[in-house]
Amino acid sequence: MECDATEHTLDNGLRVVLAEDRLAPIASVCLWYDVGSRHEKSGRTGLAHLFEHLMFQGSRNVPGNGHFELVQGAGGTLNGTTSFERTNYFETVPVNQLELMLWAEADRMGSLLDVLDQSSVDNQRDVVKNERRQRYDNVPYGTALERLVQNVFPAGHPYQHMPIGSMADLDAASLDDAREFFRTFYAPNNAVLSVVGDIDSRRVLNWVDRYFGSIESQPNSVPKKDGAIGPVIGEEIVEIVREDVPNPALFAGYRLPADGTAEADAAELATIIAGRGHASLLHNRLVRRDRSASSVELSMIRLAGTESIGVLEVMVTPGADLDAVRTAVDDELA
């Protein structure tokens, strides 16, 4: 089912996308900020993700943790995510609660600094550090992707670190850092607001103008980091990591075309054929034929500001020769 979308821009630079869909009496709101880990300063990695958490700690008219209570009390769902390139926040609610959601999003865009304090930063810093432990540091193979990204991109490149950040940088982040980050990136002229559902576009646009229109834009252009890089690494980089894991594993990274291009779409299709699912070339070779792996997957992290990353994960079976697995992978991808 297709939904015709209309695009609008407020005087303060906020871009608005509206699409009417009568399938169900619900509406979804997505507020997308053009800020991710690639925008972070050296020594302050993880700040974009930390700020995602801080955005749920209250604003001028919404008490701490009240955003969750507001949305869930209205019968809706909500979340936020941070990537290399963007941070987004989204809610889905019964359509008669849509105006409330727009008001709440505008309140934290316009007034979060009124309530942001050291206690909130310290509390959410600990939450993010625990998330890092649970997802990366304290699980088998947890740091493999992080190491891979560090090798795919050269030192100092804006994409060379994961959005989760490092423990040292998270510890170093201050209240002033958080305030500066918000002032720089959380502005209407650095955001896109999308509303989709059983809506009246004209009415919704009036609500958006009412609640977001008075928020001041960022007077300075948001700093852009050059992600330009060559299409090939230039040499094979191999890192052997010895950790207490159940079995050996092979992780490999490949530079692929940047997102937003026909070449990226072709590369995505190639990764599916080569290494996604039980019918893929690599599964047939490594798991079924050679029995040298218990699982294999080739995925693609699509990046728009630089070359995308192809990520290969092979769980090697006990006793299998790792060099033979590498050779088989090269044969299938040649």
C-alpha positions in Angstrom: 0.0 0.0 0.0 1.5 3.4 -1.0 1.2 6.5 1.0 1.7 9.9 -0.7 3.9 12.0 1.4 4.1 15.8 1.5 7.1 17.8 2.6 7.2 21.1 4.4 9.8 23.3 6.0 9.1 25.6 9.0 10.7 29.1 9.2 13.2 27.7 11.7 14.5 25.1 9.3 12.6 22.0 10.6 11.8 19.7 7.8 8.4 18.0 8.1 7.2 14.9 6.2 3.5 13.9 6.4 1.8 10.8 5.0 -1.8 9.8 5.4 -2.6 6.1 5.9 -6.1 5.0 6.8 -5.2 1.4 7.5 -5.7 1.7 11.3 -6.6 4.6 13.7 -3.0 5.1 14.8 -0.2 7.5 14.0 3.6 7.2 14.2 6.0 10.1 14.9 9.7 9.9 14.1 12.1 12.8 14.9 15.4 12.2 13.2 18.4 14.3 14.2 21.5 14.6 11.9 23.9 13.6 14.6 25.6 10.3 15.3 29.0 8.9 16.4 30.7 10.3 13.3 30.1 13.9 14.7 31.8 13.2 18.0 35.1 14.9 19.0 38.2 12.9 19.8 38.2 11.9 23.4 34.4 12.2 23.7 33.2 9.0 21.9 29.8 7.7 23.0 28.4 11.2 23.6 25.7 10.8 20.8 24.4 7.6 22.4 24.6 9.0 25.9 22.5 11.9 24.8 19.9 9.6 23.4 19.5 8.3 26.9 19.4 11.9 28.3 16.5 12.8 26.0 14.3 10.5 28.1 15.2 12.2 31.4 12.7 15.0 31.3 12.3 18.5 30.0 10.7 21.8 31.1 7.1 20.4 31.3 7.8 16.7 31.4 9.3 15.3 34.6 12.2 12.9 34.7 11.3 9.6 33.0 8.0 11.2 32.2 8.3 10.7 28.5 7.9 7.0 28.9 4.9 7.4 31.2 3.3 9.9 28.9 3.5 7.7 25.8 2.7 4.4 27.5 -0.1 6.0 29.4 -1.6 7.1 26.1 -1.5 3.4 24.9 1.6 3.9 22.8 5.1 2.6 22.3 8.3 4.5 22.0 12.1 4.2 21.7 15.2 5.8 20.3 18.3 4.6 18.5 21.8 5.9 17.7 24.0 5.0 14.8 27.2 6.2 13.1 25.2 8.9 11.2 22.0 9.8 13.0 19.9 9.7 16.2 16.1 9.2 16.1 13.2 9.1 18.5 9.8 7.6 17.6 6.4 6.9 19.1 3.3 5.0 17.8 0.0 6.0 19.5 -3.7 6.0 19.0 -4.3 8.9 16.6 -6.3 10.8 19.2 -3.1 11.1 21.2 -0.9 12.4 18.3 -1.0 16.1 19.4 0.3 15.1 22.8 3.2 13.3 21.2 4.1 16.3 19.1 4.0 18.6 22.1 6.2 16.2 24.1 8.8 16.0 21.3 8.8 19.8 20.9 9.2 20.2 24.7 12.4 18.2 24.9 13.8 19.8 21.7 13.2 23.2 23.0 13.7 22.9 26.7 15.9 19.9 27.7 18.7 22.2 28.9 16.3 23.7 31.5 16.5 20.4 33.5 19.7 18.7 32.4 21.9 18.4 35.4 24.9 16.4 36.7 22.8 13.8 38.3 21.1 12.9 35.0 24.5 12.7 33.2 26.0 10.5 35.9 23.0 8.2 36.1 22.8 7.7 32.3 26.5 7.4 32.0 26.3 4.3 34.3 23.4 2.9 32.2 25.4 3.3 29.0 28.5 1.7 30.6 26.5 -1.3 31.7 25.1 -1.5 28.2 28.6 -1.6 26.9 29.5 -4.4 29.3 26.5 -6.4 28.4 26.7 -6.1 24.6 30.5 -5.9 24.0 32.9 -6.4 26.9 31.5 -9.3 28.8 30.1 -11.5 26.0 31.9 -14.0 23.7 33.1 -12.3 20.5 31.6 -9.0 21.8 34.4 -6.7 20.8 35.0 -8.3 17.4 32.9 -5.8 15.4 34.5 -2.9 17.3 38.0 -4.2 16.4 36.9 -4.7 12.8 35.6 -1.2 12.4 38.9 0.1 13.9 40.8 -1.7 11.2 38.5 -0.9 8.3 38.9 2.9 8.8 42.2 4.7 9.4 43.1 6.4 12.7 41.3 9.6 13.3 38.5 8.8 10.8 35.1 9.9 12.0 33.7 6.4 11.5 36.5 4.5 13.2 34.7 4.1 16.5 31.4 2.4 17.4 28.5 4.5 18.7 28.7 2.9 22.1 32.0 4.8 22.8 34.8 3.8 25.0 34.7 3.5 28.8 37.4 6.1 29.2 35.6 8.6 27.0 32.3 8.0 28.7 34.0 8.6 32.1 35.4 11.9 30.7 32.1 13.3 29.4 31.0 16.3 31.5 27.8 18.2 32.0 29.3 21.0 29.9 30.1 18.5 27.1 26.5 17.4 27.1 25.2 20.9 27.0 27.4 21.9 24.2 26.4 18.8 22.2 22.7 19.6 22.6 23.2 23.2 21.6 25.1 22.2 18.5 23.0 19.4 17.1 19.6 19.3 18.7 18.1 22.2 16.7 15.1 22.3 14.3 17.3 23.1 11.3 19.2 19.8 12.0 16.2 17.6 12.2 13.5 15.9 10.2 10.0 15.2 11.7 7.9 12.5 10.1 4.3 11.8 10.9 2.5 8.8 9.3 -0.9 7.4 10.0 -4.6 8.1 10.1 -4.0 11.8 10.1 -5.3 15.1 8.6 -2.1 16.5 7.2 -3.3 20.1 7.4 -4.3 19.8 11.1 -1.0 18.0 11.9 1.0 20.7 10.1 -0.8 23.4 12.2 0.1 21.4 15.4 3.7 21.1 14.3 4.0 24.8 13.7 2.3 25.6 17.0 4.7 23.5 19.1 7.9 23.5 17.1 7.7 26.8 15.3 9.0 29.0 18.2 12.1 26.8 18.8 15.2 28.7 17.7 17.4 27.3 15.0 21.1 26.7 15.4 22.7 29.9 14.1 25.9 28.3 13.0 26.0 25.5 10.5 26.4 22.1 12.0 30.1 21.0 11.7 30.6 18.3 9.0 33.4 15.8 9.1 35.0 14.6 6.0 34.4 10.9 5.6 36.1 10.6 2.2 38.2 7.5 1.9 39.5 5.3 -0.8 37.3 2.4 -2.0 40.0 -0.2 -1.0 42.0 -0.5 2.2 45.2 -1.1 0.2 46.4 -4.1 2.1 45.1 -7.0 4.0 45.0 -6.3 7.7 44.9 -9.3 10.0 44.5 -9.1 13.8 44.6 -12.3 15.9 42.8 -12.0 19.2 43.1 -14.6 21.9 40.2 -14.7 24.3 38.3 -17.2 26.4 35.6 -18.1 23.8 33.9 -21.4 23.0 35.4 -21.8 19.5 37.5 -19.9 17.0 35.7 -17.4 14.9 36.5 -15.4 11.7 35.4 -11.8 11.3 36.2 -9.9 8.2 35.4 -6.4 7.0 35.2 -5.1 3.4 34.8 -1.6 2.1 31.6 -1.4 0.0 30.0 1.5 -1.9 28.4 4.4 0.0 24.7 4.3 0.7 22.4 6.2 -1.6 24.0 4.8 -4.8 23.0 2.1 -7.2 26.3 0.4 -6.5 25.3 0.1 -2.8 22.1 -1.6 -3.7 24.0 -4.0 -5.9 26.4 -4.7 -3.1 23.6 -5.4 -0.7 22.1 -7.9 -3.1 25.5 -9.5 -3.5 25.9 -9.9 0.3 22.5 -11.6 0.5 23.5 -14.1 -2.3 26.9 -14.7 -0.9 26.3 -15.0 2.8 22.8 -14.5 4.2 20.6 -17.5 4.8 20.9 -21.2 4.4 20.8 -21.0 0.6 23.8 -18.7 0.4 27.1 -19.5 -1.2 29.1 -19.4 2.0 26.6 -21.4 4.0 26.6 -24.1 1.3 30.4 -24.2 1.2 31.4 -23.8 4.9 28.5 -25.4 6.8 27.1 -28.0 4.4 30.0 -29.1 2.3 33.2 -28.5 4.3 31.5 -28.7 7.7 34.2 -26.2 8.9 31.7 -23.7 10.3 28.5 -23.9 12.4 27.2 -20.6 11.0 28.1 -17.9 8.6 26.6 -14.5 7.8 27.6 -11.7 5.5 25.8 -8.4 6.2 26.2 -4.8 5.2 26.4 -1.7 7.4 25.2 1.0 5.0 26.9 4.4 5.5 26.2 7.5 3.6 29.1 9.7 4.6 31.8 7.2 3.7 32.2 3.7 2.3 29.8 1.1 3.7 31.1 -1.9 5.5 30.6 -5.5 4.6 30.8 -7.6 7.8 31.5 -11.4 7.6 31.0 -13.5 10.7 32.0 -17.2 10.7 31.7 -19.5 13.7 34.3 -22.1 13.1 33.6 -25.7 14.2 36.0 -27.3 16.8 39.1 -28.8 15.1 38.6 -27.0 11.8 41.6 -25.3 10.2 41.1 -21.5 10.4 43.4 -20.9 7.4 41.4 -23.3 5.3 38.2 -21.4 6.3 39.8 -18.1 5.2 40.8 -19.7 1.9 37.3 -21.1 1.3 35.8 -17.7 2.0 38.2 -16.0 -0.5 37.3 -18.6 -3.1 33.6 -18.1 -2.8 33.9 -14.3 -2.8 36.3 -14.1 -5.7 
